[in-house]
Amino acid sequence: MSSTYPDWVVNAMPYVKAWCAPDDEPTLTDDEIAECIVANVFRAVAYGADPDDPPRPDIFGAVHMAWMKKAGKVAGDYAFSEGGLSDHPEQVYAHCIAMADKYNPVGIL
């Protein structure tokens, strides 16, 4: 993992990785997972938190986004069959969408 990530991203990374299967096809890089974390930051300043506190990522939101990224990687793929072998990326897409639905953004780390 890149050392350029802030601590709050590094701290959230294992949680997101545990729930989004980044090494299973379609894979996600650490940079893609970090993007999901950064995109799902919640700052509680409006609720009285110190504005100097580190950002708190919405872990469920990041996992949801990670599964949606995985779905996006196979969205344009088509099923085919050749020589007795077949590939059904629509099943992978459906699985990714179903997993994303399980992680609607609600949790704060």
C-alpha positions as CSV (number, residue, x, y, z in Angstrom):
1,M,0.0,0.0,0.0
2,S,1.3,3.4,-0.9
3,S,2.7,5.5,1.9
4,T,1.0,8.6,0.5
5,Y,-2.3,7.7,2.0
6,P,-3.3,9.6,5.2
7,D,-3.5,7.6,8.4
8,W,-7.3,7.6,8.4
9,V,-7.3,6.0,4.9
10,V,-4.7,3.4,6.0
11,N,-6.8,2.6,9.1
12,A,-10.0,2.1,7.1
13,M,-8.3,0.0,4.4
14,P,-8.4,-3.4,6.1
15,Y,-12.1,-3.1,6.9
16,V,-13.0,-2.2,3.3
17,K,-10.7,-4.9,1.9
18,A,-12.3,-7.5,4.3
19,W,-15.7,-6.8,2.9
20,C,-15.1,-6.2,-0.8
21,A,-12.9,-9.2,-1.9
22,P,-10.4,-6.9,-3.8
23,D,-8.3,-9.9,-5.0
24,D,-11.2,-11.7,-6.5
25,E,-12.1,-10.9,-10.2
26,P,-12.8,-8.2,-11.0
27,T,-10.0,-7.0,-8.8
28,L,-9.5,-3.7,-7.2
29,T,-6.2,-2.0,-6.5
30,D,-5.3,-0.2,-3.3
31,D,-5.6,3.1,-5.1
32,E,-9.2,2.2,-6.2
33,I,-10.1,1.2,-2.6
34,A,-8.5,4.4,-1.3
35,E,-10.7,6.4,-3.7
36,C,-13.8,4.6,-2.3
37,I,-12.7,5.5,1.3
38,V,-12.0,9.2,0.4
39,A,-15.2,9.5,-1.5
40,N,-17.2,8.4,1.6
41,V,-15.8,10.7,4.2
42,F,-18.1,12.1,6.9
43,R,-17.0,15.1,8.9
44,A,-19.1,15.7,12.0
45,V,-18.2,19.4,12.2
46,A,-21.9,20.3,11.6
47,Y,-22.7,18.2,14.7
48,G,-20.1,19.9,17.0
49,A,-17.0,17.9,16.3
50,D,-13.6,19.7,16.2
51,P,-12.9,20.7,12.6
52,D,-9.2,19.7,13.2
53,D,-10.3,16.1,13.9
54,P,-9.3,13.6,11.1
55,P,-12.0,12.7,8.7
56,R,-14.1,9.6,9.5
57,P,-14.9,7.5,6.5
58,D,-18.2,5.8,6.1
59,I,-17.0,2.2,5.9
60,F,-20.2,0.8,4.5
61,G,-20.3,3.6,1.9
62,A,-16.8,2.7,0.9
63,V,-17.6,-1.0,0.6
64,H,-20.7,-0.2,-1.3
65,M,-18.7,1.9,-3.7
66,A,-16.0,-0.8,-4.1
67,W,-18.6,-3.4,-5.1
68,M,-20.1,-0.9,-7.6
69,K,-16.6,-0.3,-9.0
70,K,-16.2,-4.1,-9.4
71,A,-19.6,-4.2,-11.2
72,G,-18.6,-1.4,-13.5
73,K,-15.6,-3.4,-14.6
74,V,-17.7,-6.2,-16.0
75,A,-20.8,-4.2,-17.0
76,G,-19.9,-4.2,-20.7
77,D,-18.8,-7.8,-20.8
78,Y,-20.9,-10.3,-22.7
79,A,-21.5,-14.0,-22.2
80,F,-19.9,-16.3,-24.8
81,S,-19.4,-20.0,-25.4
82,E,-16.6,-21.5,-27.5
83,G,-15.4,-25.1,-27.7
84,G,-17.4,-26.3,-24.8
85,L,-16.2,-23.4,-22.6
86,S,-18.4,-20.6,-21.6
87,D,-18.1,-17.3,-19.6
88,H,-21.0,-15.6,-17.9
89,P,-19.9,-12.1,-16.7
90,E,-23.6,-11.2,-16.2
91,Q,-23.5,-13.5,-13.2
92,V,-20.4,-11.7,-11.8
93,Y,-22.2,-8.3,-12.5
94,A,-25.3,-9.5,-10.7
95,H,-23.2,-10.7,-7.7
96,C,-21.4,-7.4,-7.4
97,I,-24.6,-5.5,-7.5
98,A,-26.2,-7.8,-4.9
99,M,-23.1,-7.3,-2.6
100,A,-23.2,-3.5,-3.1
101,D,-26.8,-3.6,-2.0
102,K,-25.8,-5.3,1.3
103,Y,-23.6,-2.3,2.2
104,N,-25.8,0.7,1.9
105,P,-23.8,3.7,3.3
106,V,-24.7,3.9,7.0
107,G,-21.7,3.0,9.1
108,I,-19.1,5.5,10.5
109,L,-15.6,4.4,11.7
